[in-house]
Amino acid sequence: MVAAYRAPVQFVGEEDSSKRRQILDGARKVFMDLGFDGASMGEIARSAGVSKGTLYVYFADKNRLFEAIVEDEMLDQQKVAFNFDPARDVATTLREFGQAYIELLCRPGGGSAIRTVMAIAERMPEVGRRYYEEVLEKTINRFASYLDTRVQAEELVIPDCQLAASQFMQMCQASLFLPFIFQAAPPPSAEHIAEVVESATQMFLAAYRKKPA
């Protein structure tokens, strides 16, 4: 007896997108509350308000679901548009970029996503590597390209723009990111961020701004 042909299940349109978002939101909460090892597909289905059958239609297993959450986080961060207009002056660009970068990094809820990725990176190195390359490294590269234009304009003297870009981003994190990521402090206020970024800007310009002849 020949089994009847069953067309593969397909979901399209807004309903599919809404259901997928519902699953990701539920899974994100479970991963953040229980960690990767403590999370189960059954618990994720309950949190998302869907059946396990529906869950498996969208995601083959817990690894694929976690990867989708990381991809989602990367897309959210990539939507942030830093202004690296090559014609802008350095001081303004540094201050605005530094503030926007730290506000993104230390936004409410953002720390949980970063902690979750860091916790799983040893077991799933490709996930951690992709997150770094698609979020952090791309930002460093764009910033370094901007710095290079200011070197060409003889406003800055920088032997290694990649290094200088990383240095500035790290200086902006000083006293802000680690207390936040380890939950030793709440998300920093805009005033505190501005204070730290201004200090980082002054230090950067003292090191790299071209000195008068």
Protein Blocks (a to p, Z undefined) as FASTA:
>chain_A
ZZddddddddedjklmmmmmmmmmmmmmmmmmnommlpcfklmmmmnopafklmmmmpmb
lmlmmmmmmmmmmmmmmmpccdfbfkbcfklmmmmmmmmmmmmmmgghklmmmmmmmmmm
mmmmmlmmmmmmmmmmmmmmmmmmmmmmmmmnomaccfblklmmmmmmmmmmgoklmmmm
nopaccddfklmmmmmmmmmmmmmmmmmccdZZ
